[in-house]
């Protein structure tokens, strides 16, 4: 891939050639989108009220009359038709996530006054099964948890990462088909407008979580007049040049924000998984163990990779920080590794699911923005990150598949603006490992008067109805049900 200069030029042109040409294609969707045919959804454990359908959309919005793909959607209708005010899009994280089961799942955690107000709408983004799906046919080693994020070698070398990125890019070019070239955040937003039209809604409300906040930002950029009430939950840094590179870099800050909370828990008296007598002892213990595992990995049959090394431990740390309920799993892993043993290998998704998720994630990240092609950029970044943020070992400034990606981005990244309706409520935890407060504050600044922000004195990813606060949950629920936001930015202790 190329340097950022082209992206800067695209941003300068975004309001003219790029979006001026493409946005009207979606804007005309209402008159040409047929009504949906709802049928029983496939899968187990679903609410019997949930129904599924598909929406036909252009594979390439620059060629609206060309090949079509299918976007799968799901719905549970408002529980009180007399109180219904529209549709609420449940926009998932990722990239590589879907919300097909969310009307039956997280949607049922919404207060009844919100469920009364909306039809709950889930979907599988383009490329994700059961929508028209992509698969790169990757090697098993490239589906490892520590391969999905670019952990460098124990000595900080990025050579293996550059080689893996080339392998993934070549596999996607060989096996991904034409669709993989057209998977992007902006195209996901255009697909959502086709879904809106197929639902017969003039405007839609949205609850976007994590990467879903970025998708929602894209929708707000392209279709600012087609949103009613918008909740942005666990917010991505909307850097208009770096895009996903800025999100990756956020892990170093996110880990630092969250580790003190883990350390307090891991040193609490009476904790059966206690790691140390004091919180101050937990960090050096963890770093020492990770360094030892870098030198002397422990065999781990059935895992991918089949060893517990320093990077597997670091990745396990990040995974557990998403939800404090997962702290015990990390502590048990640390305790076992200190004894030279491992717990049973963790169960993972079926390989076919991993292939699909990884292909969509790689395509989105690499099609959204240019990444530098020079390995030296990553060598320098990794060295700096390792020195300043040892918990994450340099991973957040390393290379993914994108330096070798065979295609250029077709347009500029999402550009968040303060122009548009003031109908956005942001909710954010202070200690979030994946979307830290520092990035959320950048989004808050970019949205300006359009947004009000609720900040929770809380730890973990996914704030609303999950790892946030009762105060924050109440503010979001009231906004969704009534449209009333806090008068100004709110801190929930």
Beta strands, then each sheet from edge to edge (+ up, - down):
strand 1: 39-40
strand 2: 51-58
strand 3: 68-76
strand 4: 86-91
strand 5: 118-123
strand 6: 204-210
strand 7: 227-235
strand 8: 298-299
strand 9: 307-308
strand 10: 424-431
strand 11: 451-459
strand 12: 490-492
sheet 1: 1+ 2- 3+ 5- 4- 6- 7- 10- 11- 12-
sheet 2: 8+ 9-
end
